[in-house]
Amino acid sequence: MLNPDPKQRLTTEEDLEHPWLQNAKKAPNVSLGETVKARLKQLSVMNKLKKRALQVVAEFLSVEEVAGLKEAFEMMDTNKRGKINLEELGLGLLKGGQNITEAYLQILMEAADVDGDGTLNYGVCHSFCSP
């Protein structure tokens, strides 16, 4: 079903007849378990902590620093969606003279991605960085 090669991939009809999908109707409604629930709750708490930490940092930025962040964000947001993806972040940092590894770039994105959607959102940044 998930084969990336279309020549080897099952057809839609074959997918629908696959035992995995046929047995889905018979599958019991099983709880995710306490471990999964605890980890999801921990993730939620970490996101709230990350947001609050950004707010605290933003409180100490000057008006000039906030304007500089806004300008840098807008420069990196090449398609003007109000979001910066990993590629845009890398290119923007490269244009700014920062040549960093892909691994470090990923770490930066994960640290700054407050809502976990894989992008840096101007709306989130703006709410933290507005004087």
DSSP file with accessible surface (Angstrom, degrees, kcal/mol):
  #  RESIDUE AA STRUCTURE BP1 BP2  ACC     N-H-->O    O-->H-N    N-H-->O    O-->H-N    TCO  KAPPA ALPHA  PHI   PSI    X-CA   Y-CA   Z-CA
    1    1 A M              0   0   69      0, 0.0     8,-0.1     0, 0.0    14,-0.1   0.000 360.0 360.0 360.0 -37.9    0.0    0.0    0.0
    2    2 A L        +     0   0  168      7,-0.0     7,-0.1     2,-0.0     3,-0.0   0.208 360.0 133.9-102.0  14.7    2.8    2.4    0.9
    3    3 A N        -     0   0   52      1,-0.2     6,-0.1     2,-0.1     5,-0.0  -0.487  49.1-149.2 -67.0 123.9    5.2    1.4   -1.8
    4    4 A P  S    S+     0   0  113      0, 0.0    -1,-0.2     0, 0.0     3,-0.1   0.733  77.6  86.5 -69.6 -18.8    6.5    4.7   -3.4
    5    5 A D    >>  -     0   0   60      1,-0.2     4,-1.6     2,-0.0     3,-1.2  -0.711  68.7-155.6 -85.1 112.2    6.9    3.0   -6.8
    6    6 A P  T 34 S+     0   0   85      0, 0.0    -1,-0.2     0, 0.0    -3,-0.1   0.793  91.5  59.3 -60.4 -25.5    3.6    3.2   -8.6
    7    7 A K  T 34 S+     0   0  193      1,-0.2    -2,-0.0    -3,-0.1     0, 0.0   0.809 114.4  35.1 -72.7 -28.5    4.4    0.2  -10.8
    8    8 A Q  T <4 S+     0   0  132     -3,-1.2    -1,-0.2     2,-0.1    -5,-0.1   0.594  97.5 103.1 -98.2 -13.9    4.7   -2.0   -7.7
    9    9 A R  S  < S-     0   0  103     -4,-1.6    -7,-0.0    -6,-0.1     2,-0.0  -0.369  78.1-106.5 -73.0 147.1    2.0   -0.4   -5.6
   10   10 A L        -     0   0   61      1,-0.1    -1,-0.1    -2,-0.1    -2,-0.1  -0.344  35.1-112.0 -66.5 153.5   -1.4   -2.0   -5.2
   11   11 A T     >  -     0   0   65      1,-0.1     4,-2.7    -2,-0.0     5,-0.2  -0.323  32.2-102.1 -77.1 169.4   -4.3   -0.6   -7.0
   12   12 A T  H  > S+     0   0   94      1,-0.2     4,-2.4     2,-0.2     5,-0.2   0.918 124.6  50.6 -59.3 -43.1   -7.1    1.1   -5.1
   13   13 A E  H  > S+     0   0  134      1,-0.2     4,-1.4     2,-0.2    -1,-0.2   0.918 110.8  48.6 -62.2 -42.8   -9.3   -2.0   -5.5
   14   14 A E  H  > S+     0   0   99      1,-0.2     4,-0.6     2,-0.2    -1,-0.2   0.894 110.1  52.8 -64.8 -38.1   -6.5   -4.2   -4.2
   15   15 A D  H >< S+     0   0   35     -4,-2.7     3,-1.1     1,-0.2     6,-0.3   0.926 107.7  50.5 -60.4 -46.7   -6.0   -1.9   -1.3
   16   16 A L  H 3< S+     0   0  102     -4,-2.4    -1,-0.2     1,-0.3    -2,-0.2   0.788 112.4  47.4 -65.0 -26.9   -9.7   -2.1   -0.3
   17   17 A E  H 3< S+     0   0  139     -4,-1.4    -1,-0.3    -5,-0.2    -2,-0.2   0.506  84.2 120.9 -89.8  -6.2   -9.6   -5.9   -0.5
   18   18 A H  S XX S-     0   0   70     -3,-1.1     4,-2.3    -4,-0.6     3,-0.8  -0.312  71.2-126.2 -61.1 138.8   -6.4   -6.1    1.6
   19   19 A P  H 3> S+     0   0   79      0, 0.0     4,-2.9     0, 0.0     5,-0.2   0.835 107.6  63.7 -56.6 -31.6   -6.8   -8.1    4.9
   20   20 A W  H 34 S+     0   0  176      1,-0.2     4,-0.4     2,-0.2    -4,-0.1   0.918 110.4  36.9 -61.1 -41.8   -5.5   -5.2    6.9
   21   21 A L  H <> S+     0   0   56     -3,-0.8     4,-0.6    -6,-0.3     3,-0.4   0.855 115.5  54.3 -77.8 -34.6   -8.4   -3.0    5.8
   22   22 A Q  H >< S+     0   0   71     -4,-2.3     3,-0.7     1,-0.2     4,-0.3   0.896 109.6  47.5 -66.0 -37.4  -10.9   -5.8    5.9
   23   23 A N  G >X S+     0   0   83     -4,-2.9     3,-0.9     1,-0.2     4,-0.7   0.608  91.0  82.8 -79.3 -11.3  -10.0   -6.7    9.5
   24   24 A A  G >4 S+     0   0   60     -3,-0.4     3,-0.6    -4,-0.4    -1,-0.2   0.847  86.3  56.9 -62.4 -31.9  -10.2   -3.0   10.6
   25   25 A K  G << S+     0   0  171     -3,-0.7    -1,-0.3    -4,-0.6    -2,-0.2   0.781 110.1  45.1 -68.8 -25.3  -14.0   -3.4   11.0
   26   26 A K  G <4 S+     0   0  164     -3,-0.9    -1,-0.2    -4,-0.3    -2,-0.2   0.496  85.4 118.7 -94.7  -8.3  -13.4   -6.3   13.4
   27   27 A A    <<  -     0   0   62     -4,-0.7     2,-0.1    -3,-0.6    -3,-0.0  -0.366  66.4-119.5 -65.2 136.1  -10.6   -4.5   15.4
   28   28 A P        -     0   0  104      0, 0.0     2,-1.3     0, 0.0    -1,-0.1  -0.379  24.2-108.8 -72.3 154.9  -11.5   -4.0   19.1
   29   29 A N        -     0   0  169     -2,-0.1     2,-0.4     0, 0.0    -2,-0.0  -0.719  49.9-176.5 -84.5  93.4  -11.6   -0.5   20.5
   30   30 A V        -     0   0  105     -2,-1.3     2,-0.0     1,-0.1    -3,-0.0  -0.779  26.2-115.8-100.6 138.5   -8.4   -0.7   22.6
   31   31 A S        -     0   0   76     -2,-0.4     3,-0.1     1,-0.1    -1,-0.1  -0.327  20.1-126.1 -65.4 148.2   -7.2    2.0   24.9
   32   32 A L        -     0   0  121      1,-0.2     4,-0.4     2,-0.0    -1,-0.1   0.723  54.6-118.2 -68.2 -21.0   -3.9    3.6   24.0
   33   33 A G     >  -     0   0   27      1,-0.1     4,-2.0     2,-0.1     5,-0.2  -0.041  21.2 -82.6  97.9 157.9   -2.6    2.8   27.4
   34   34 A E  H  > S+     0   0  138      1,-0.2     4,-2.7     2,-0.2     5,-0.2   0.839 123.4  58.4 -68.1 -32.3   -1.4    5.0   30.3
   35   35 A T  H  > S+     0   0   87      2,-0.2     4,-2.3     1,-0.2    -1,-0.2   0.945 108.6  44.4 -64.4 -46.4    2.1    5.3   28.9
   36   36 A V  H  > S+     0   0   61     -4,-0.4     4,-2.4     2,-0.2     5,-0.2   0.929 114.1  50.3 -64.4 -43.3    0.9    6.8   25.6
   37   37 A K  H  X S+     0   0  100     -4,-2.0     4,-2.3     1,-0.2    -2,-0.2   0.924 110.8  49.4 -60.7 -42.5   -1.5    9.1   27.4
   38   38 A A  H  X S+     0   0   60     -4,-2.7     4,-2.5     1,-0.2    -1,-0.2   0.908 111.0  49.5 -64.9 -39.4    1.2   10.3   29.8
   39   39 A R  H  X S+     0   0  170     -4,-2.3     4,-2.3     2,-0.2    -1,-0.2   0.885 110.5  49.9 -68.8 -38.3    3.6   11.0   26.9
   40   40 A L  H  X S+     0   0  102     -4,-2.4     4,-2.1     2,-0.2    -1,-0.2   0.914 112.0  48.3 -64.4 -41.0    1.0   13.0   25.0
   41   41 A K  H  X S+     0   0  157     -4,-2.3     4,-2.3    -5,-0.2    -2,-0.2   0.916 110.5  51.5 -64.9 -41.0    0.3   15.0   28.2
   42   42 A Q  H  X S+     0   0  122     -4,-2.5     4,-2.5     1,-0.2    -2,-0.2   0.906 108.2  52.1 -62.6 -40.8    4.0   15.6   28.7
   43   43 A L  H  X S+     0   0  102     -4,-2.3     4,-2.2     2,-0.2    -1,-0.2   0.917 108.9  50.5 -61.2 -42.7    4.3   16.8   25.1
   44   44 A S  H  X S+     0   0   53     -4,-2.1     4,-2.0     1,-0.2    -2,-0.2   0.924 110.7  48.7 -62.1 -43.0    1.5   19.3   25.7
   45   45 A V  H  X S+     0   0   81     -4,-2.3     4,-2.6     1,-0.2    -2,-0.2   0.914 109.4  52.7 -64.4 -41.2    3.2   20.6   28.8
   46   46 A M  H  X S+     0   0   98     -4,-2.5     4,-2.7     1,-0.2    -1,-0.2   0.900 107.6  51.4 -63.3 -38.8    6.5   21.0   27.0
   47   47 A N  H  X S+     0   0   43     -4,-2.2     4,-2.3     2,-0.2    -1,-0.2   0.909 110.7  48.4 -64.8 -39.5    4.9   23.0   24.3
   48   48 A K  H  X S+     0   0  137     -4,-2.0     4,-2.3     2,-0.2    -2,-0.2   0.912 112.1  49.4 -65.5 -39.6    3.3   25.3   26.9
   49   49 A L  H  X S+     0   0  103     -4,-2.6     4,-2.6     2,-0.2    -2,-0.2   0.918 110.2  50.8 -64.4 -41.7    6.7   25.6   28.6
   50   50 A K  H  X S+     0   0   56     -4,-2.7     4,-2.2     1,-0.2    -2,-0.2   0.928 110.4  49.4 -62.8 -43.4    8.4   26.5   25.3
   51   51 A K  H  X S+     0   0   88     -4,-2.3     4,-2.0     1,-0.2    -1,-0.2   0.927 112.1  47.7 -62.3 -43.6    5.8   29.2   24.5
   52   52 A R  H  X S+     0   0  120     -4,-2.3     4,-2.4     1,-0.2    -1,-0.2   0.903 109.2  53.5 -66.7 -39.0    6.2   30.7   27.9
   53   53 A A  H  X S+     0   0   51     -4,-2.6     4,-2.3     1,-0.2    -1,-0.2   0.918 108.8  49.6 -61.9 -41.1   10.0   30.7   27.6
   54   54 A L  H  X S+     0   0   60     -4,-2.2     4,-2.6     1,-0.2    -1,-0.2   0.886 109.0  52.7 -64.6 -37.4    9.7   32.5   24.3
   55   55 A Q  H  X S+     0   0   78     -4,-2.0     4,-1.7     2,-0.2    -2,-0.2   0.922 108.9  49.5 -63.9 -42.2    7.4   35.1   25.9
   56   56 A V  H  X S+     0   0   56     -4,-2.4     4,-0.6     2,-0.2    -2,-0.2   0.935 112.9  46.5 -62.9 -45.6    9.9   35.7   28.7
   57   57 A V  H >< S+     0   0   92     -4,-2.3     3,-1.4     1,-0.2    -2,-0.2   0.933 110.3  53.6 -61.3 -44.6   12.8   36.2   26.2
   58   58 A A  H >< S+     0   0   12     -4,-2.6     3,-1.7     1,-0.3    -1,-0.2   0.825  96.5  67.0 -63.2 -29.8   10.7   38.5   24.1
   59   59 A E  H 3< S+     0   0  123     -4,-1.7    -1,-0.3     1,-0.3    -2,-0.2   0.773 100.9  50.0 -61.8 -24.4    9.9   40.7   27.0
   60   60 A F  T << S+     0   0  163     -3,-1.4     2,-0.3    -4,-0.6    -1,-0.3   0.375  86.7 107.7 -98.7   6.1   13.5   41.7   27.2
   61   61 A L    <   -     0   0   50     -3,-1.7     2,-0.1    -4,-0.2    -3,-0.0  -0.642  66.5-128.4 -84.6 141.8   13.9   42.6   23.5
   62   62 A S     >  -     0   0   45     -2,-0.3     4,-2.4     1,-0.1     5,-0.2  -0.336  27.4-105.1 -78.3 168.1   14.2   46.2   22.5
   63   63 A V  H  > S+     0   0   95      1,-0.2     4,-2.5     2,-0.2     5,-0.2   0.898 123.6  52.3 -59.9 -39.3   12.0   47.8   19.8
   64   64 A E  H  > S+     0   0  143      2,-0.2     4,-2.4     1,-0.2    -1,-0.2   0.894 108.4  49.7 -65.1 -41.1   14.9   47.7   17.4
   65   65 A E  H  > S+     0   0  101      2,-0.2     4,-2.4     1,-0.2    -2,-0.2   0.911 110.8  49.8 -65.4 -39.7   15.5   44.0   18.1
   66   66 A V  H  X S+     0   0   20     -4,-2.4     4,-2.5     2,-0.2    -2,-0.2   0.934 110.9  49.5 -63.6 -43.6   11.9   43.2   17.5
   67   67 A A  H  X S+     0   0   55     -4,-2.5     4,-2.5     1,-0.2    -2,-0.2   0.904 110.3  51.3 -62.3 -39.4   11.9   45.2   14.2
   68   68 A G  H  X S+     0   0   37     -4,-2.4     4,-2.5     2,-0.2    -1,-0.2   0.900 109.6  49.3 -64.6 -40.0   15.1   43.3   13.2
   69   69 A L  H  X S+     0   0   80     -4,-2.4     4,-2.7     2,-0.2    -2,-0.2   0.916 111.4  49.5 -64.2 -42.1   13.4   39.9   13.9
   70   70 A K  H  X S+     0   0   93     -4,-2.5     4,-2.6     2,-0.2    -2,-0.2   0.931 111.8  48.2 -62.9 -44.3   10.4   40.9   11.9
   71   71 A E  H  X S+     0   0  145     -4,-2.5     4,-2.1     1,-0.2    -2,-0.2   0.923 112.6  48.2 -62.9 -42.9   12.6   42.0    9.0
   72   72 A A  H  X S+     0   0   36     -4,-2.5     4,-2.2     2,-0.2    -1,-0.2   0.916 111.7  50.3 -64.4 -41.9   14.6   38.8    9.1
   73   73 A F  H  X S+     0   0   17     -4,-2.7     4,-2.1     1,-0.2    -2,-0.2   0.946 111.1  47.9 -61.6 -47.2   11.4   36.7    9.2
   74   74 A E  H  < S+     0   0   90     -4,-2.6    -1,-0.2     1,-0.2    -2,-0.2   0.858 110.1  53.0 -64.9 -32.9    9.9   38.5    6.2
   75   75 A M  H  < S+     0   0   80     -4,-2.1    -1,-0.2    -5,-0.2    -2,-0.2   0.905 112.8  43.9 -67.8 -39.2   13.1   38.1    4.3
   76   76 A M  H  < S+     0   0   25     -4,-2.2     2,-2.3     1,-0.2    -2,-0.2   0.803  94.2  81.5 -75.7 -28.5   13.1   34.3    4.9
   77   77 A D    ><  +     0   0    9     -4,-2.1     3,-1.5     1,-0.2    -1,-0.2  -0.469  58.9 169.8 -79.1  75.8    9.4   33.9    4.2
   78   78 A T  T 3  S+     0   0   87     -2,-2.3    -1,-0.2     1,-0.3     6,-0.1   0.801  73.3  43.7 -65.1 -31.0   10.0   33.8    0.4
   79   79 A N  T 3  S-     0   0   80      4,-0.2    -1,-0.3    -3,-0.2    -2,-0.1   0.364 105.5-126.2 -97.5   5.8    6.4   32.8   -0.5
   80   80 A K    <   +     0   0  144     -3,-1.5    -2,-0.1    -6,-0.2     4,-0.1   0.857  65.4 135.0  56.3  46.0    4.8   35.2    2.0
   81   81 A R  S    S-     0   0  119      2,-0.4    -1,-0.1    41,-0.0     3,-0.1   0.501  76.1-112.1 -94.9  -9.7    2.7   32.6    3.8
   82   82 A G  S    S+     0   0   25      1,-0.3    40,-3.7    -5,-0.1    41,-0.5   0.634  91.2  92.4  82.9  13.2    3.5   33.9    7.2
   83   83 A K  E     -A  121   0A  77     38,-0.3     2,-0.5    39,-0.1    -2,-0.4  -0.987  62.3-149.8-139.1 147.8    5.4   30.7    7.8
   84   84 A I  E     -A  120   0A   2     36,-2.4    36,-2.5    -2,-0.3     2,-0.1  -0.980  15.7-159.0-118.7 123.0    9.0   29.6    7.4
   85   85 A N     >  -     0   0   49     -2,-0.5     4,-2.5    34,-0.2     5,-0.2  -0.349  38.7 -91.5 -90.0 179.7    9.7   26.0    6.6
   86   86 A L  H  > S+     0   0   39     32,-0.4     4,-2.5     1,-0.2     5,-0.2   0.901 125.8  49.8 -60.0 -42.2   13.0   24.2    7.1
   87   87 A E  H  > S+     0   0  138      1,-0.2     4,-2.7     2,-0.2     5,-0.2   0.929 111.5  47.9 -64.2 -45.6   14.3   25.0    3.6
   88   88 A E  H  > S+     0   0   10      2,-0.2     4,-2.7     1,-0.2    -1,-0.2   0.899 111.3  51.7 -63.2 -38.9   13.5   28.7    3.9
   89   89 A L  H  X S+     0   0   15     -4,-2.5     4,-2.6     2,-0.2     5,-0.2   0.946 111.3  47.1 -62.7 -45.9   15.1   28.9    7.3
   90   90 A G  H  X S+     0   0   18     -4,-2.5     4,-2.2     1,-0.2    -2,-0.2   0.925 114.7  45.4 -61.6 -46.3   18.3   27.3    5.9
   91   91 A L  H  X S+     0   0   88     -4,-2.7     4,-2.6     2,-0.2    -1,-0.2   0.901 112.8  51.4 -65.1 -40.1   18.4   29.6    2.9
   92   92 A G  H  X S+     0   0    4     -4,-2.7     4,-1.5    -5,-0.2    -2,-0.2   0.916 111.4  46.4 -64.2 -42.0   17.7   32.7    5.0
   93   93 A L  H  <>S+     0   0   36     -4,-2.6     5,-3.2     2,-0.2    -1,-0.2   0.893 111.4  52.5 -67.4 -36.7   20.5   31.9    7.5
   94   94 A L  H ><5S+     0   0   92     -4,-2.2     3,-1.8    -5,-0.2    -2,-0.2   0.924 107.8  50.9 -63.6 -43.2   22.8   31.2    4.6
   95   95 A K  H 3<5S+     0   0  147     -4,-2.6    -1,-0.2     1,-0.3    -2,-0.2   0.833 107.2  55.7 -62.1 -31.5   22.0   34.6    3.1
   96   96 A G  T 3<5S-     0   0   55     -4,-1.5    -1,-0.3    -5,-0.2    -2,-0.2   0.338 127.6-100.2 -83.8   7.4   22.7   36.1    6.5
   97   97 A G  T < 5S+     0   0   61     -3,-1.8     2,-0.8     1,-0.2    -3,-0.2   0.572  83.9 128.0  89.6   8.9   26.2   34.5    6.5
   98   98 A Q      < -     0   0  112     -5,-3.2     2,-0.9    -6,-0.2    -1,-0.2  -0.861  35.4-173.3-103.6 106.6   25.4   31.6    8.7
   99   99 A N        +     0   0  143     -2,-0.8     2,-0.3    -3,-0.1    -5,-0.0  -0.826  20.2 167.4 -99.7  98.5   26.5   28.3    7.1
  100  100 A I        -     0   0   47     -2,-0.9    -6,-0.0   -10,-0.2    -2,-0.0  -0.794  36.0-100.9-115.1 158.3   25.1   25.6    9.5
  101  101 A T     >  -     0   0   94     -2,-0.3     4,-2.5     1,-0.1     5,-0.2  -0.276  29.7-115.0 -72.7 159.9   24.7   21.9    9.1
  102  102 A E  H  > S+     0   0  126      1,-0.2     4,-2.3     2,-0.2     5,-0.2   0.886 116.9  53.9 -61.1 -39.2   21.4   20.2    8.3
  103  103 A A  H  > S+     0   0   67      2,-0.2     4,-2.0     1,-0.2    -1,-0.2   0.928 110.6  44.9 -63.6 -44.4   21.4   18.5   11.7
  104  104 A Y  H  > S+     0   0  119      1,-0.2     4,-2.5     2,-0.2    -1,-0.2   0.891 110.4  55.1 -68.0 -36.4   21.8   21.8   13.5
  105  105 A L  H  X S+     0   0    9     -4,-2.5     4,-2.4     1,-0.2    -1,-0.2   0.914 107.4  50.2 -61.1 -42.0   19.2   23.4   11.3
  106  106 A Q  H  X S+     0   0   73     -4,-2.3     4,-2.6     2,-0.2    -1,-0.2   0.906 109.1  51.4 -63.5 -40.3   16.8   20.7   12.3
  107  107 A I  H  X S+     0   0   98     -4,-2.0     4,-2.2     1,-0.2    -2,-0.2   0.922 109.7  50.1 -62.7 -42.8   17.5   21.3   16.0
  108  108 A L  H  X S+     0   0   58     -4,-2.5     4,-2.1     2,-0.2    -2,-0.2   0.929 111.2  48.9 -59.8 -45.4   16.9   25.0   15.5
  109  109 A M  H  X S+     0   0    5     -4,-2.4     4,-2.0     1,-0.2    -2,-0.2   0.938 111.6  48.3 -62.5 -46.3   13.6   24.3   13.8
  110  110 A E  H  < S+     0   0  112     -4,-2.6    -1,-0.2     1,-0.2    -2,-0.2   0.884 112.2  49.9 -63.1 -36.5   12.4   21.9   16.5
  111  111 A A  H  < S+     0   0   62     -4,-2.2    -1,-0.2    -5,-0.2    -2,-0.2   0.868 119.0  36.4 -70.1 -34.5   13.4   24.3   19.3
  112  112 A A  H  < S+     0   0   42     -4,-2.1     2,-1.6    -5,-0.2    -2,-0.2   0.613  88.4  98.8 -96.4 -13.2   11.5   27.3   17.7
  113  113 A D    ><  +     0   0   14     -4,-2.0     3,-0.5    -5,-0.2     7,-0.1  -0.577  49.3 176.8 -78.4  90.5    8.5   25.4   16.3
  114  114 A V  T 3  S+     0   0    5     -2,-1.6    -1,-0.2     1,-0.2   -63,-0.2   0.883  74.4  38.9 -67.6 -40.3    6.1   26.2   19.1
  115  115 A D  T 3  S-     0   0   67      4,-0.3    -1,-0.2    -3,-0.2    -2,-0.1   0.448 104.7-121.7 -96.8   2.8    3.0   24.6   17.7
  116  116 A G  S <  S+     0   0   54     -3,-0.5    -2,-0.1     3,-0.2    -3,-0.1   0.699  73.4 125.2  73.0  21.8    4.7   21.5   16.3
  117  117 A D  S    S-     0   0   67      2,-0.3     3,-0.1     1,-0.0    -1,-0.1   0.386  83.2-107.0 -95.1   5.7    3.6   22.0   12.7
  118  118 A G  S    S+     0   0   39      1,-0.3   -32,-0.4    -9,-0.1     2,-0.3   0.594  90.4  83.7  83.8   8.5    7.1   21.9   11.2
  119  119 A T  S    S-     0   0   16    -34,-0.1     2,-0.6   -10,-0.1    -2,-0.3  -0.927  78.5-117.3-136.1 163.7    7.2   25.6   10.5
  120  120 A L  E     -A   84   0A  28    -36,-2.5   -36,-2.4    -2,-0.3     2,-0.4  -0.921  36.6-148.2 -99.0 122.4    8.0   28.9   12.2
  121  121 A N  E  >  -A   83   0A  24     -2,-0.6     4,-2.5   -38,-0.2   -38,-0.3  -0.792  14.1-148.6 -99.0 132.9    4.8   31.0   12.2
  122  122 A Y  H  > S+     0   0   51    -40,-3.7     4,-4.0    -2,-0.4     5,-0.3   0.895  99.7  58.8 -64.6 -37.3    4.9   34.7   12.0
  123  123 A G  H  > S+     0   0   54    -41,-0.5     4,-2.1     2,-0.2    -1,-0.2   0.922 109.7  42.7 -58.5 -42.5    1.7   34.9   14.0
  124  124 A V  H  > S+     0   0   38      2,-0.2     4,-1.6     1,-0.2    -1,-0.2   0.951 117.1  46.9 -68.1 -47.3    3.3   33.0   16.9
  125  125 A C  H  X S+     0   0   34     -4,-2.5     4,-2.4     1,-0.2     3,-0.3   0.930 112.1  51.3 -59.3 -44.5    6.5   35.1   16.6
  126  126 A H  H  X S+     0   0   89     -4,-4.0     4,-1.5     1,-0.2    -1,-0.2   0.900 106.4  53.5 -62.5 -40.6    4.5   38.3   16.4
  127  127 A S  H  < S+     0   0   79     -4,-2.1    -1,-0.2    -5,-0.3    -2,-0.2   0.845 116.6  39.3 -65.4 -31.0    2.5   37.5   19.5
  128  128 A F  H  < S+     0   0   22     -4,-1.6    -1,-0.2    -3,-0.3    -2,-0.2   0.811 120.8  43.1 -83.8 -31.7    5.7   37.0   21.4
  129  129 A C  H  < S+     0   0   18     -4,-2.4    -2,-0.2    -5,-0.2    -3,-0.2   0.451  80.6 113.9 -99.6  -3.4    7.7   39.8   19.9
  130  130 A S     <        0   0   48     -4,-1.5   -67,-0.0    -5,-0.2    -4,-0.0  -0.554 360.0 360.0 -71.9 132.2    5.2   42.6   19.8
  131  131 A P              0   0  135      0, 0.0    -1,-0.1     0, 0.0   -72,-0.1  -0.202 360.0 360.0 -71.1 360.0    6.3   45.4   22.2
